[in-house]
């Protein structure tokens, strides 16, 4: 992966949108994932991770830069990669509850709540 090319980060919203749309089309437009499809669960987890990534990115943008200790472009690349990794770890460990809600909506509410 070229560290200067930010397009290589695995967070492309259009890719996730296409995956969910393809899953929906494959099921004929009805509610998907009624069989507990792991593919849909993975797409929901990826969407939660993407949401957390953008949340971290926007939160980091609110921190004012002083100019004395800023790392320039290299710091931006590093923090973007750090945010990407953190968001994947947070979504995989505990998450914020977005993936289960998405899965429930996509499956038509047939999933049992714990």
C-alpha positions, 0 to 999 in steps of 0.5 A, a space after each residue: 500500500 502506498 502511504 501517500 495514496 489515501 484511496 488505498 484505505 479500505 473505507 470506500 462508502 460506495 463499495 459498501 453501498 454497492 455490496 448492500 444493494 447487490 445483496 438486496 437485488 439478489 434476494 429480489 428486493 425483499 428483506 434480506 438476511 432472514 437466514 442469518 447470512 454472514 455476508 450481511 453481518 459483515 457488511 453491517 460491521 463494515 458500515 459501523 466501522 466506516 461510521 466510527 472512522 468518519 466520527 474519529 476523523 471529524 472529531 480530530 479535525 476540531 482539535 486546533 493546530 498550534 503550528 509548533 508540533 504539527 507533523 505536516 502531511 506525514 502526521 495527517 497520513 499517520 493519524 488517518 491510518 491510526 483512525 482506520 485501525 482504531 475504527 476497525 478494532 472498536 467495531 470488532 470488539 464492542 462497537 457502538 450498536 450500529 451493526 446490530 440495528 442495521 442487521 435487524 432492519 435488513 433482516 426484517 426484525 426476525 433476529 432475536 434480541 439478547 
